């Protein structure tokens, strides 16, 4: 299946990189902000280490499961992981997400989320809005 260009979302958060990194590394924190749109709750299982896995269930009109493996972690700077989503077709291998954190003046952080290896599929069109809403909730 052909691939589409990477999705890139960027935002400036009013917190230092250490706080933003901590928000991505704690299951209780993720459960408070990683849900876009009409989802009302999130269940999170997390083994936050290189080679560790995660499972995030977004509860809405039905449950949507997202899972993956941490490929690289640089404390307070970068998190790189695979992303397997029920929104994508069954024959799609894991996609990849990279979150980079850049310190800014005033204790702020520029967060950049890049999601690549997405197929040319209708679900591709949902991901920019979904990630944008997730980052807005994190903010």
Secondary structure, DSSP 8 states (H G I E B T S, - for coil): --B---EEEEEEESS-HHHHHHHHH-HHHHHHH---TT--EEEEEE--STT-EEEEEEESSSEEEEEEEEEEEETTTEEEEEEEETTS-TT---EEEEEEEEEEGGGEEEEEEEEE--BSSTTHHHHHHHHHHHHHHH-
